[in-house]
Amino acid sequence: MVRDGDRVLCHLCGRWFKSVVAHLRSHGWHHLDYRAAFGLQRSEPLEGTGTRSLRATAMTERRKHDPAIRAGL
C-alpha cells in the first residue's frame, strides 16, 4: 500500500482515502481481489494509520464491555 500519513492510495483511481475498503465497492471490487491484483498480503492494512488506531481502540473497549466479543476470544 502507498501511504501518506493517515491516508492510503487507491491503486485503481489514484485517489487518497482514510480506508480503501469501502471505496473499492465503487469500483465493483472486493478487497481480496484487490489484494491479489496488486500483490498485497492479507496482513497489509488497507487503511491509514489513524483509522487503524481508532479501530484498535474501539476493539479494545469492546473486548472489555461486550460479552459477545469476550466469549469469542
N, CA, C, O and CB atoms as a CASP TS submission, in Angstrom:
PFRMAT TS
TARGET T0000
AUTHOR 0000-0000-0000
METHOD Language model
MODEL 1
PARENT N/A
ATOM      1  N   MET     1       0.845  -1.177   0.000  1.00  0.00           N
ATOM      2  CA  MET     1       0.000   0.000   0.000  1.00  0.00           C
ATOM      3  C   MET     1       0.891   1.242   0.000  1.00  0.00           C
ATOM      4  O   MET     1       1.957   1.278   0.615  1.00  0.00           O
ATOM      5  CB  MET     1      -0.962  -0.003   1.222  1.00  0.00           C
ATOM      6  N   VAL     2       0.422   2.222  -0.694  1.00  0.00           N
ATOM      7  CA  VAL     2       1.100   3.514  -0.706  1.00  0.00           C
ATOM      8  C   VAL     2       0.416   4.371   0.355  1.00  0.00           C
ATOM      9  O   VAL     2      -0.793   4.593   0.297  1.00  0.00           O
ATOM     10  CB  VAL     2       1.050   4.199  -2.140  1.00  0.00           C
ATOM     11  N   ARG     3       1.190   4.846   1.317  1.00  0.00           N
ATOM     12  CA  ARG     3       0.643   5.622   2.429  1.00  0.00           C
ATOM     13  C   ARG     3       1.178   7.043   2.424  1.00  0.00           C
ATOM     14  O   ARG     3       2.303   7.318   2.006  1.00  0.00           O
ATOM     15  CB  ARG     3       0.966   4.949   3.758  1.00  0.00           C
ATOM     16  N   ASP     4       0.330   7.923   2.903  1.00  0.00           N
ATOM     17  CA  ASP     4       0.718   9.316   3.130  1.00  0.00           C
ATOM     18  C   ASP     4       0.096   9.700   4.467  1.00  0.00           C
ATOM     19  O   ASP     4      -0.981  10.296   4.516  1.00  0.00           O
ATOM     20  CB  ASP     4       0.241  10.285   1.945  1.00  0.00           C
ATOM     21  N   GLY     5       0.783   9.352   5.544  1.00  0.00           N
ATOM     22  CA  GLY     5       0.245   9.620   6.881  1.00  0.00           C
ATOM     23  C   GLY     5      -0.999   8.795   7.137  1.00  0.00           C
ATOM     24  O   GLY     5      -0.947   7.565   7.160  1.00  0.00           O
ATOM     25  N   ASP     6      -2.111   9.473   7.328  1.00  0.00           N
ATOM     26  CA  ASP     6      -3.364   8.794   7.644  1.00  0.00           C
ATOM     27  C   ASP     6      -4.141   8.366   6.406  1.00  0.00           C
ATOM     28  O   ASP     6      -5.266   7.882   6.530  1.00  0.00           O
ATOM     29  CB  ASP     6      -4.224   9.686   8.487  1.00  0.00           C
ATOM     30  N   ARG     7      -3.581   8.530   5.241  1.00  0.00           N
ATOM     31  CA  ARG     7      -4.300   8.192   4.017  1.00  0.00           C
ATOM     32  C   ARG     7      -3.567   7.117   3.217  1.00  0.00           C
ATOM     33  O   ARG     7      -2.347   6.980   3.294  1.00  0.00           O
ATOM     34  CB  ARG     7      -4.495   9.440   3.159  1.00  0.00           C
ATOM     35  N   VAL     8      -4.350   6.359   2.446  1.00  0.00           N
ATOM     36  CA  VAL     8      -3.796   5.342   1.557  1.00  0.00           C
ATOM     37  C   VAL     8      -4.307   5.606   0.142  1.00  0.00           C
ATOM     38  O   VAL     8      -5.388   6.161  -0.052  1.00  0.00           O
ATOM     39  CB  VAL     8      -4.182   3.899   2.035  1.00  0.00           C
ATOM     40  N   LEU     9      -3.516   5.203  -0.827  1.00  0.00           N
ATOM     41  CA  LEU     9      -3.816   5.436  -2.230  1.00  0.00           C
ATOM     42  C   LEU     9      -4.611   4.279  -2.815  1.00  0.00           C
ATOM     43  O   LEU     9      -4.256   3.117  -2.621  1.00  0.00           O
ATOM     44  CB  LEU     9      -2.531   5.645  -3.021  1.00  0.00           C
ATOM     45  N   CYS    10      -5.684   4.591  -3.530  1.00  0.00           N
ATOM     46  CA  CYS    10      -6.402   3.576  -4.291  1.00  0.00           C
ATOM     47  C   CYS    10      -5.619   3.334  -5.575  1.00  0.00           C
ATOM     48  O   CYS    10      -5.414   4.257  -6.363  1.00  0.00           O
ATOM     49  CB  CYS    10      -7.885   4.015  -4.593  1.00  0.00           C
ATOM     50  N   HIS    11      -5.184   2.103  -5.786  1.00  0.00           N
ATOM     51  CA  HIS    11      -4.408   1.755  -6.975  1.00  0.00           C
ATOM     52  C   HIS    11      -5.251   1.819  -8.243  1.00  0.00           C
ATOM     53  O   HIS    11      -4.705   1.880  -9.345  1.00  0.00           O
ATOM     54  CB  HIS    11      -3.812   0.364  -6.823  1.00  0.00           C
ATOM     55  N   LEU    12      -6.571   1.807  -8.103  1.00  0.00           N
ATOM     56  CA  LEU    12      -7.445   1.785  -9.268  1.00  0.00           C
ATOM     57  C   LEU    12      -7.715   3.173  -9.841  1.00  0.00           C
ATOM     58  O   LEU    12      -7.759   3.341 -11.060  1.00  0.00           O
ATOM     59  CB  LEU    12      -8.745   1.130  -8.910  1.00  0.00           C
ATOM     60  N   CYS    13      -7.898   4.172  -8.972  1.00  0.00           N
ATOM     61  CA  CYS    13      -8.267   5.503  -9.472  1.00  0.00           C
ATOM     62  C   CYS    13      -7.284   6.595  -9.073  1.00  0.00           C
ATOM     63  O   CYS    13      -7.364   7.714  -9.580  1.00  0.00           O
ATOM     64  CB  CYS    13      -9.635   5.869  -8.975  1.00  0.00           C
ATOM     65  N   GLY    14      -6.351   6.281  -8.164  1.00  0.00           N
ATOM     66  CA  GLY    14      -5.345   7.262  -7.773  1.00  0.00           C
ATOM     67  C   GLY    14      -5.798   8.265  -6.734  1.00  0.00           C
ATOM     68  O   GLY    14      -5.080   9.223  -6.449  1.00  0.00           O
ATOM     69  N   ARG    15      -6.978   8.065  -6.162  1.00  0.00           N
ATOM     70  CA  ARG    15      -7.455   8.978  -5.114  1.00  0.00           C
ATOM     71  C   ARG    15      -7.001   8.474  -3.746  1.00  0.00           C
ATOM     72  O   ARG    15      -6.701   7.293  -3.570  1.00  0.00           O
ATOM     73  CB  ARG    15      -9.007   9.110  -5.156  1.00  0.00           C
ATOM     74  N   TRP    16      -6.956   9.394  -2.784  1.00  0.00           N
ATOM     75  CA  TRP    16      -6.494   9.089  -1.427  1.00  0.00           C
ATOM     76  C   TRP    16      -7.680   8.956  -0.483  1.00  0.00           C
ATOM     77  O   TRP    16      -8.649   9.709  -0.583  1.00  0.00           O
ATOM     78  CB  TRP    16      -5.528  10.179  -0.920  1.00  0.00           C
ATOM     79  N   PHE    17      -7.601   7.988   0.441  1.00  0.00           N
ATOM     80  CA  PHE    17      -8.670   7.713   1.398  1.00  0.00           C
ATOM     81  C   PHE    17      -8.091   7.339   2.756  1.00  0.00           C
ATOM     82  O   PHE    17      -6.938   6.919   2.863  1.00  0.00           O
ATOM     83  CB  PHE    17      -9.582   6.591   0.882  1.00  0.00           C
ATOM     84  N   LYS    18      -8.905   7.496   3.785  1.00  0.00           N
ATOM     85  CA  LYS    18      -8.514   7.005   5.106  1.00  0.00           C
ATOM     86  C   LYS    18      -8.531   5.484   5.109  1.00  0.00           C
ATOM     87  O   LYS    18      -7.751   4.844   5.814  1.00  0.00           O
ATOM     88  CB  LYS    18      -9.452   7.563   6.206  1.00  0.00           C
ATOM     89  N   SER    19      -9.433   4.912   4.312  1.00  0.00           N
ATOM     90  CA  SER    19      -9.529   3.469   4.126  1.00  0.00           C
ATOM     91  C   SER    19     -10.054   3.213   2.719  1.00  0.00           C
ATOM     92  O   SER    19     -11.006   3.863   2.288  1.00  0.00           O
ATOM     93  CB  SER    19     -10.455   2.810   5.209  1.00  0.00           C
ATOM     94  N   VAL    20      -9.449   2.279   2.002  1.00  0.00           N
ATOM     95  CA  VAL    20      -9.935   1.981   0.660  1.00  0.00           C
ATOM     96  C   VAL    20     -10.950   0.846   0.643  1.00  0.00           C
ATOM     97  O   VAL    20     -11.543   0.577  -0.402  1.00  0.00           O
ATOM     98  CB  VAL    20      -8.776   1.636  -0.239  1.00  0.00           C
ATOM     99  N   VAL    21     -11.166   0.180   1.761  1.00  0.00           N
ATOM    100  CA  VAL    21     -12.044  -0.991   1.782  1.00  0.00           C
ATOM    101  C   VAL    21     -13.450  -0.640   1.289  1.00  0.00           C
ATOM    102  O   VAL    21     -13.941  -1.268   0.350  1.00  0.00           O
ATOM    103  CB  VAL    21     -12.114  -1.577   3.199  1.00  0.00           C
ATOM    104  N   ALA    22     -14.093   0.327   1.887  1.00  0.00           N
ATOM    105  CA  ALA    22     -15.437   0.712   1.465  1.00  0.00           C
ATOM    106  C   ALA    22     -15.418   1.315   0.062  1.00  0.00           C
ATOM    107  O   ALA    22     -16.351   1.106  -0.714  1.00  0.00           O
ATOM    108  CB  ALA    22     -16.044   1.706   2.460  1.00  0.00           C
ATOM    109  N   HIS    23     -14.380   2.051  -0.263  1.00  0.00           N
ATOM    110  CA  HIS    23     -14.265   2.691  -1.571  1.00  0.00           C
ATOM    111  C   HIS    23     -14.206   1.667  -2.708  1.00  0.00           C
ATOM    112  O   HIS    23     -14.687   1.940  -3.808  1.00  0.00           O
ATOM    113  CB  HIS    23     -13.027   3.576  -1.608  1.00  0.00           C
ATOM    114  N   LEU    24     -13.629   0.510  -2.457  1.00  0.00           N
ATOM    115  CA  LEU    24     -13.485  -0.498  -3.503  1.00  0.00           C
ATOM    116  C   LEU    24     -14.829  -0.905  -4.095  1.00  0.00           C
ATOM    117  O   LEU    24     -14.900  -1.290  -5.262  1.00  0.00           O
ATOM    118  CB  LEU    24     -12.776  -1.718  -2.953  1.00  0.00           C
ATOM    119  N   ARG    25     -15.895  -0.822  -3.300  1.00  0.00           N
ATOM    120  CA  ARG    25     -17.233  -1.158  -3.813  1.00  0.00           C
ATOM    121  C   ARG    25     -17.617  -0.253  -4.973  1.00  0.00           C
ATOM    122  O   ARG    25     -18.325  -0.683  -5.884  1.00  0.00           O
ATOM    123  CB  ARG    25     -18.281  -1.049  -2.698  1.00  0.00           C
ATOM    124  N   SER    26     -17.155   1.008  -4.951  1.00  0.00           N
ATOM    125  CA  SER    26     -17.488   1.923  -6.044  1.00  0.00           C
ATOM    126  C   SER    26     -16.855   1.476  -7.358  1.00  0.00           C
ATOM    127  O   SER    26     -17.316   1.862  -8.432  1.00  0.00           O
ATOM    128  CB  SER    26     -17.034   3.341  -5.704  1.00  0.00           C
ATOM    129  N   HIS    27     -15.804   0.666  -7.278  1.00  0.00           N
ATOM    130  CA  HIS    27     -15.163   0.112  -8.460  1.00  0.00           C
ATOM    131  C   HIS    27     -15.701  -1.289  -8.779  1.00  0.00           C
ATOM    132  O   HIS    27     -15.352  -1.884  -9.798  1.00  0.00           O
ATOM    133  CB  HIS    27     -13.646   0.065  -8.262  1.00  0.00           C
ATOM    134  N   GLY    28     -16.564  -1.806  -7.879  1.00  0.00           N
ATOM    135  CA  GLY    28     -17.078  -3.163  -8.058  1.00  0.00           C
ATOM    136  C   GLY    28     -16.081  -4.239  -7.674  1.00  0.00           C
ATOM    137  O   GLY    28     -16.177  -5.376  -8.138  1.00  0.00           O
ATOM    138  N   TRP    29     -15.119  -3.882  -6.824  1.00  0.00           N
ATOM    139  CA  TRP    29     -14.076  -4.815  -6.404  1.00  0.00           C
ATOM    140  C   TRP    29     -14.293  -5.273  -4.968  1.00  0.00           C
ATOM    141  O   TRP    29     -14.861  -4.543  -4.156  1.00  0.00           O
ATOM    142  CB  TRP    29     -12.697  -4.171  -6.545  1.00  0.00           C
ATOM    143  N   HIS    30     -13.846  -6.464  -4.664  1.00  0.00           N
ATOM    144  CA  HIS    30     -13.798  -6.989  -3.302  1.00  0.00           C
ATOM    145  C   HIS    30     -12.354  -6.838  -2.823  1.00  0.00           C
ATOM    146  O   HIS    30     -11.418  -6.905  -3.619  1.00  0.00           O
ATOM    147  CB  HIS    30     -14.284  -8.501  -3.233  1.00  0.00           C
ATOM    148  N   HIS    31     -12.186  -6.636  -1.531  1.00  0.00           N
ATOM    149  CA  HIS    31     -10.822  -6.378  -1.029  1.00  0.00           C
ATOM    150  C   HIS    31      -9.864  -7.538  -1.287  1.00  0.00           C
ATOM    151  O   HIS    31      -8.668  -7.307  -1.464  1.00  0.00           O
ATOM    152  CB  HIS    31     -10.866  -6.089   0.460  1.00  0.00           C
ATOM    153  N   LEU    32     -10.350  -8.767  -1.313  1.00  0.00           N
ATOM    154  CA  LEU    32      -9.448  -9.894  -1.581  1.00  0.00           C
ATOM    155  C   LEU    32      -8.975  -9.880  -3.038  1.00  0.00           C
ATOM    156  O   LEU    32      -7.821 -10.202  -3.320  1.00  0.00           O
ATOM    157  CB  LEU    32     -10.151 -11.233  -1.265  1.00  0.00           C
ATOM    158  N   ASP    33      -9.863  -9.507  -3.955  1.00  0.00           N
ATOM    159  CA  ASP    33      -9.470  -9.392  -5.367  1.00  0.00           C
ATOM    160  C   ASP    33      -8.461  -8.258  -5.548  1.00  0.00           C
ATOM    161  O   ASP    33      -7.508  -8.377  -6.319  1.00  0.00           O
ATOM    162  CB  ASP    33     -10.714  -9.150  -6.262  1.00  0.00           C
ATOM    163  N   TYR    34      -8.683  -7.162  -4.829  1.00  0.00           N
ATOM    164  CA  TYR    34      -7.780  -6.012  -4.886  1.00  0.00           C
ATOM    165  C   TYR    34      -6.387  -6.409  -4.404  1.00  0.00           C
ATOM    166  O   TYR    34      -5.377  -6.077  -5.025  1.00  0.00           O
ATOM    167  CB  TYR    34      -8.330  -4.845  -4.038  1.00  0.00           C
ATOM    168  N   ARG    35      -6.357  -7.124  -3.287  1.00  0.00           N
ATOM    169  CA  ARG    35      -5.067  -7.580  -2.745  1.00  0.00           C
ATOM    170  C   ARG    35      -4.340  -8.470  -3.755  1.00  0.00           C
ATOM    171  O   ARG    35      -3.141  -8.316  -3.987  1.00  0.00           O
ATOM    172  CB  ARG    35      -5.277  -8.347  -1.415  1.00  0.00           C
ATOM    173  N   ALA    36      -5.084  -9.400  -4.347  1.00  0.00           N
ATOM    174  CA  ALA    36      -4.478 -10.324  -5.308  1.00  0.00           C
ATOM    175  C   ALA    36      -3.968  -9.585  -6.550  1.00  0.00           C
ATOM    176  O   ALA    36      -2.876  -9.870  -7.042  1.00  0.00           O
ATOM    177  CB  ALA    36      -5.493 -11.402  -5.717  1.00  0.00           C
ATOM    178  N   ALA    37      -4.756  -8.648  -7.047  1.00  0.00           N
ATOM    179  CA  ALA    37      -4.392  -7.922  -8.270  1.00  0.00           C
ATOM    180  C   ALA    37      -3.122  -7.087  -8.094  1.00  0.00           C
ATOM    181  O   ALA    37      -2.337  -6.927  -9.029  1.00  0.00           O
ATOM    182  CB  ALA    37      -5.543  -7.018  -8.700  1.00  0.00           C
ATOM    183  N   PHE    38      -2.931  -6.557  -6.880  1.00  0.00           N
ATOM    184  CA  PHE    38      -1.798  -5.662  -6.660  1.00  0.00           C
ATOM    185  C   PHE    38      -0.708  -6.267  -5.766  1.00  0.00           C
ATOM    186  O   PHE    38       0.191  -5.562  -5.309  1.00  0.00           O
ATOM    187  CB  PHE    38      -2.286  -4.376  -6.050  1.00  0.00           C
ATOM    188  N   GLY    39      -0.800  -7.574  -5.524  1.00  0.00           N
ATOM    189  CA  GLY    39       0.248  -8.268  -4.775  1.00  0.00           C
ATOM    190  C   GLY    39       0.348  -7.859  -3.320  1.00  0.00           C
ATOM    191  O   GLY    39       1.439  -7.845  -2.752  1.00  0.00           O
ATOM    192  N   LEU    40      -0.782  -7.524  -2.709  1.00  0.00           N
ATOM    193  CA  LEU    40      -0.785  -7.105  -1.306  1.00  0.00           C
ATOM    194  C   LEU    40      -1.079  -8.306  -0.410  1.00  0.00           C
ATOM    195  O   LEU    40      -1.991  -9.086  -0.683  1.00  0.00           O
ATOM    196  CB  LEU    40      -1.829  -5.979  -1.066  1.00  0.00           C
ATOM    197  N   GLN    41      -0.312  -8.445   0.642  1.00  0.00           N
ATOM    198  CA  GLN    41      -0.517  -9.523   1.601  1.00  0.00           C
ATOM    199  C   GLN    41      -1.789  -9.278   2.409  1.00  0.00           C
ATOM    200  O   GLN    41      -2.208  -8.134   2.587  1.00  0.00           O
ATOM    201  CB  GLN    41       0.700  -9.653   2.538  1.00  0.00           C
ATOM    202  N   ARG    42      -2.400 -10.357   2.896  1.00  0.00           N
ATOM    203  CA  ARG    42      -3.612 -10.221   3.726  1.00  0.00           C
ATOM    204  C   ARG    42      -3.321  -9.429   5.004  1.00  0.00           C
ATOM    205  O   ARG    42      -4.218  -8.792   5.556  1.00  0.00           O
ATOM    206  CB  ARG    42      -4.177 -11.616   4.088  1.00  0.00           C
ATOM    207  N   SER    43      -2.086  -9.468   5.468  1.00  0.00           N
ATOM    208  CA  SER    43      -1.715  -8.759   6.694  1.00  0.00           C
ATOM    209  C   SER    43      -1.497  -7.261   6.457  1.00  0.00           C
ATOM    210  O   SER    43      -1.379  -6.494   7.412  1.00  0.00           O
ATOM    211  CB  SER    43      -0.454  -9.374   7.285  1.00  0.00           C
ATOM    212  N   GLU    44      -1.444  -6.847   5.196  1.00  0.00           N
ATOM    213  CA  GLU    44      -1.220  -5.432   4.858  1.00  0.00           C
ATOM    214  C   GLU    44      -2.519  -4.649   5.037  1.00  0.00           C
ATOM    215  O   GLU    44      -3.498  -4.920   4.342  1.00  0.00           O
ATOM    216  CB  GLU    44      -0.693  -5.285   3.397  1.00  0.00           C
ATOM    217  N   PRO    45      -2.544  -3.686   5.952  1.00  0.00           N
ATOM    218  CA  PRO    45      -3.767  -2.905   6.167  1.00  0.00           C
ATOM    219  C   PRO    45      -4.122  -2.068   4.937  1.00  0.00           C
ATOM    220  O   PRO    45      -3.245  -1.522   4.267  1.00  0.00           O
ATOM    221  CB  PRO    45      -3.604  -1.993   7.390  1.00  0.00           C
ATOM    222  N   LEU    46      -5.407  -1.979   4.657  1.00  0.00           N
ATOM    223  CA  LEU    46      -5.900  -1.177   3.547  1.00  0.00           C
ATOM    224  C   LEU    46      -6.440   0.158   4.053  1.00  0.00           C
ATOM    225  O   LEU    46      -7.304   0.769   3.424  1.00  0.00           O
ATOM    226  CB  LEU    46      -6.987  -1.937   2.773  1.00  0.00           C
ATOM    227  N   GLU    47      -5.929   0.594   5.177  1.00  0.00           N
ATOM    228  CA  GLU    47      -6.359   1.864   5.768  1.00  0.00           C
ATOM    229  C   GLU    47      -5.154   2.585   6.351  1.00  0.00           C
ATOM    230  O   GLU    47      -4.108   1.985   6.597  1.00  0.00           O
ATOM    231  CB  GLU    47      -7.438   1.635   6.862  1.00  0.00           C
ATOM    232  N   GLY    48      -5.322   3.884   6.565  1.00  0.00           N
ATOM    233  CA  GLY    48      -4.250   4.701   7.113  1.00  0.00           C
ATOM    234  C   GLY    48      -4.014   4.430   8.586  1.00  0.00           C
ATOM    235  O   GLY    48      -4.813   3.762   9.242  1.00  0.00           O
ATOM    236  N   THR    49      -2.915   4.951   9.100  1.00  0.00           N
ATOM    237  CA  THR    49      -2.536   4.682  10.494  1.00  0.00           C
ATOM    238  C   THR    49      -3.548   5.236  11.482  1.00  0.00           C
ATOM    239  O   THR    49      -3.818   4.602  12.502  1.00  0.00           O
ATOM    240  CB  THR    49      -1.170   5.270  10.787  1.00  0.00           C
ATOM    241  N   GLY    50      -4.113   6.404  11.204  1.00  0.00           N
ATOM    242  CA  GLY    50      -5.102   6.988  12.114  1.00  0.00           C
ATOM    243  C   GLY    50      -6.355   6.136  12.220  1.00  0.00           C
ATOM    244  O   GLY    50      -6.882   5.929  13.313  1.00  0.00           O
ATOM    245  N   THR    51      -6.828   5.647  11.093  1.00  0.00           N
ATOM    246  CA  THR    51      -8.016   4.793  11.072  1.00  0.00           C
ATOM    247  C   THR    51      -7.739   3.482  11.785  1.00  0.00           C
ATOM    248  O   THR    51      -8.576   2.999  12.547  1.00  0.00           O
ATOM    249  CB  THR    51      -8.469   4.528   9.629  1.00  0.00           C
ATOM    250  N   ARG    52      -6.565   2.900  11.541  1.00  0.00           N
ATOM    251  CA  ARG    52      -6.199   1.655  12.236  1.00  0.00           C
ATOM    252  C   ARG    52      -6.152   1.862  13.735  1.00  0.00           C
ATOM    253  O   ARG    52      -6.597   1.006  14.500  1.00  0.00           O
ATOM    254  CB  ARG    52      -4.844   1.137  11.741  1.00  0.00           C
ATOM    255  N   SER    53      -5.616   2.995  14.157  1.00  0.00           N
ATOM    256  CA  SER    53      -5.529   3.294  15.583  1.00  0.00           C
ATOM    257  C   SER    53      -6.919   3.425  16.212  1.00  0.00           C
ATOM    258  O   SER    53      -7.165   2.902  17.299  1.00  0.00           O
ATOM    259  CB  SER    53      -4.729   4.578  15.804  1.00  0.00           C
ATOM    260  N   LEU    54      -7.820   4.123  15.527  1.00  0.00           N
ATOM    261  CA  LEU    54      -9.195   4.272  16.026  1.00  0.00           C
ATOM    262  C   LEU    54      -9.895   2.920  16.131  1.00  0.00           C
ATOM    263  O   LEU    54     -10.584   2.647  17.115  1.00  0.00           O
ATOM    264  CB  LEU    54      -9.999   5.208  15.109  1.00  0.00           C
ATOM    265  N   ARG    55      -9.720   2.086  15.126  1.00  0.00           N
ATOM    266  CA  ARG    55     -10.349   0.758  15.157  1.00  0.00           C
ATOM    267  C   ARG    55      -9.776  -0.089  16.296  1.00  0.00           C
ATOM    268  O   ARG    55     -10.521  -0.804  16.967  1.00  0.00           O
ATOM    269  CB  ARG    55     -10.150   0.035  13.805  1.00  0.00           C
ATOM    270  N   ALA    56      -8.485  -0.019  16.516  1.00  0.00           N
ATOM    271  CA  ALA    56      -7.856  -0.793  17.592  1.00  0.00           C
ATOM    272  C   ALA    56      -8.364  -0.349  18.950  1.00  0.00           C
ATOM    273  O   ALA    56      -8.638  -1.176  19.820  1.00  0.00           O
ATOM    274  CB  ALA    56      -6.331  -0.657  17.535  1.00  0.00           C
ATOM    275  N   THR    57      -8.490   0.960  19.132  1.00  0.00           N
ATOM    276  CA  THR    57      -9.003   1.492  20.400  1.00  0.00           C
ATOM    277  C   THR    57     -10.444   1.045  20.623  1.00  0.00           C
ATOM    278  O   THR    57     -10.811   0.649  21.729  1.00  0.00           O
ATOM    279  CB  THR    57      -8.915   3.033  20.420  1.00  0.00           C
ATOM    280  N   ALA    58     -11.253   1.111  19.578  1.00  0.00           N
ATOM    281  CA  ALA    58     -12.651   0.696  19.691  1.00  0.00           C
ATOM    282  C   ALA    58     -12.754  -0.784  20.032  1.00  0.00           C
ATOM    283  O   ALA    58     -13.584  -1.174  20.853  1.00  0.00           O
ATOM    284  CB  ALA    58     -13.404   0.991  18.391  1.00  0.00           C
ATOM    285  N   MET    59     -11.925  -1.607  19.412  1.00  0.00           N
ATOM    286  CA  MET    59     -11.971  -3.041  19.693  1.00  0.00           C
ATOM    287  C   MET    59     -11.497  -3.346  21.110  1.00  0.00           C
ATOM    288  O   MET    59     -12.027  -4.247  21.759  1.00  0.00           O
ATOM    289  CB  MET    59     -11.120  -3.807  18.682  1.00  0.00           C
ATOM    290  N   THR    60     -10.515  -2.613  21.589  1.00  0.00           N
ATOM    291  CA  THR    60     -10.059  -2.798  22.972  1.00  0.00           C
ATOM    292  C   THR    60     -11.200  -2.530  23.946  1.00  0.00           C
ATOM    293  O   THR    60     -11.388  -3.275  24.907  1.00  0.00           O
ATOM    294  CB  THR    60      -8.861  -1.870  23.283  1.00  0.00           C
ATOM    295  N   GLU    61     -11.958  -1.473  23.700  1.00  0.00           N
ATOM    296  CA  GLU    61     -13.108  -1.155  24.551  1.00  0.00           C
ATOM    297  C   GLU    61     -14.191  -2.218  24.429  1.00  0.00           C
ATOM    298  O   GLU    61     -14.797  -2.605  25.429  1.00  0.00           O
ATOM    299  CB  GLU    61     -13.680   0.219  24.188  1.00  0.00           C
ATOM    300  N   ARG    62     -14.437  -2.689  23.222  1.00  0.00           N
ATOM    301  CA  ARG    62     -15.451  -3.729  23.032  1.00  0.00           C
ATOM    302  C   ARG    62     -15.060  -5.000  23.761  1.00  0.00           C
ATOM    303  O   ARG    62     -15.917  -5.682  24.324  1.00  0.00           O
ATOM    304  CB  ARG    62     -15.656  -4.019  21.542  1.00  0.00           C
ATOM    305  N   ARG    63     -13.779  -5.326  23.757  1.00  0.00           N
ATOM    306  CA  ARG    63     -13.328  -6.527  24.479  1.00  0.00           C
ATOM    307  C   ARG    63     -13.618  -6.417  25.965  1.00  0.00           C
ATOM    308  O   ARG    63     -13.935  -7.411  26.618  1.00  0.00           O
ATOM    309  CB  ARG    63     -11.829  -6.756  24.259  1.00  0.00           C
ATOM    310  N   LYS    64     -13.511  -5.217  26.492  1.00  0.00           N
ATOM    311  CA  LYS    64     -13.751  -5.007  27.931  1.00  0.00           C
ATOM    312  C   LYS    64     -15.222  -5.105  28.277  1.00  0.00           C
ATOM    313  O   LYS    64     -15.568  -5.622  29.340  1.00  0.00           O
ATOM    314  CB  LYS    64     -13.217  -3.651  28.367  1.00  0.00           C
ATOM    315  N   HIS    65     -16.111  -4.616  27.395  1.00  0.00           N
ATOM    316  CA  HIS    65     -17.502  -4.427  27.766  1.00  0.00           C
ATOM    317  C   HIS    65     -18.520  -5.270  27.015  1.00  0.00           C
ATOM    318  O   HIS    65     -19.667  -5.362  27.454  1.00  0.00           O
ATOM    319  CB  HIS    65     -17.842  -3.035  27.588  1.00  0.00           C
ATOM    320  N   ASP    66     -18.155  -5.875  25.926  1.00  0.00           N
ATOM    321  CA  ASP    66     -19.113  -6.632  25.110  1.00  0.00           C
ATOM    322  C   ASP    66     -18.968  -8.129  25.391  1.00  0.00           C
ATOM    323  O   ASP    66     -17.959  -8.733  25.026  1.00  0.00           O
ATOM    324  CB  ASP    66     -18.902  -6.340  23.595  1.00  0.00           C
ATOM    325  N   PRO    67     -19.975  -8.731  26.040  1.00  0.00           N
ATOM    326  CA  PRO    67     -19.876 -10.150  26.376  1.00  0.00           C
ATOM    327  C   PRO    67     -19.709 -11.042  25.146  1.00  0.00           C
ATOM    328  O   PRO    67     -19.023 -12.062  25.214  1.00  0.00           O
ATOM    329  CB  PRO    67     -21.102 -10.577  27.146  1.00  0.00           C
ATOM    330  N   ALA    68     -20.320 -10.674  24.038  1.00  0.00           N
ATOM    331  CA  ALA    68     -20.216 -11.488  22.828  1.00  0.00           C
ATOM    332  C   ALA    68     -18.770 -11.506  22.314  1.00  0.00           C
ATOM    333  O   ALA    68     -18.282 -12.542  21.863  1.00  0.00           O
ATOM    334  CB  ALA    68     -21.169 -10.953  21.733  1.00  0.00           C
ATOM    335  N   ILE    69     -18.098 -10.368  22.385  1.00  0.00           N
ATOM    336  CA  ILE    69     -16.699 -10.302  21.952  1.00  0.00           C
ATOM    337  C   ILE    69     -15.825 -11.124  22.906  1.00  0.00           C
ATOM    338  O   ILE    69     -14.964 -11.889  22.470  1.00  0.00           O
ATOM    339  CB  ILE    69     -16.206  -8.822  21.894  1.00  0.00           C
ATOM    340  N   ARG    70     -16.057 -10.957  24.197  1.00  0.00           N
ATOM    341  CA  ARG    70     -15.263 -11.705  25.175  1.00  0.00           C
ATOM    342  C   ARG    70     -15.482 -13.210  25.021  1.00  0.00           C
ATOM    343  O   ARG    70     -14.541 -13.992  25.161  1.00  0.00           O
ATOM    344  CB  ARG    70     -15.618 -11.262  26.605  1.00  0.00           C
ATOM    345  N   ALA    71     -16.699 -13.612  24.738  1.00  0.00           N
ATOM    346  CA  ALA    71     -16.996 -15.040  24.576  1.00  0.00           C
ATOM    347  C   ALA    71     -16.296 -15.612  23.346  1.00  0.00           C
ATOM    348  O   ALA    71     -15.938 -16.790  23.320  1.00  0.00           O
ATOM    349  CB  ALA    71     -18.514 -15.263  24.467  1.00  0.00           C
ATOM    350  N   GLY    72     -16.105 -14.785  22.343  1.00  0.00           N
ATOM    351  CA  GLY    72     -15.457 -15.244  21.120  1.00  0.00           C
ATOM    352  C   GLY    72     -13.958 -15.307  21.188  1.00  0.00           C
ATOM    353  O   GLY    72     -13.324 -15.842  20.279  1.00  0.00           O
ATOM    354  N   LEU    73     -13.363 -14.772  22.247  1.00  0.00           N
ATOM    355  CA  LEU    73     -11.890 -14.762  22.365  1.00  0.00           C
ATOM    356  C   LEU    73     -11.349 -16.103  22.786  1.00  0.00           C
ATOM    357  O   LEU    73     -10.137 -16.262  22.929  1.00  0.00           O
ATOM    358  CB  LEU    73     -11.441 -13.708  23.357  1.00  0.00           C
TER
END
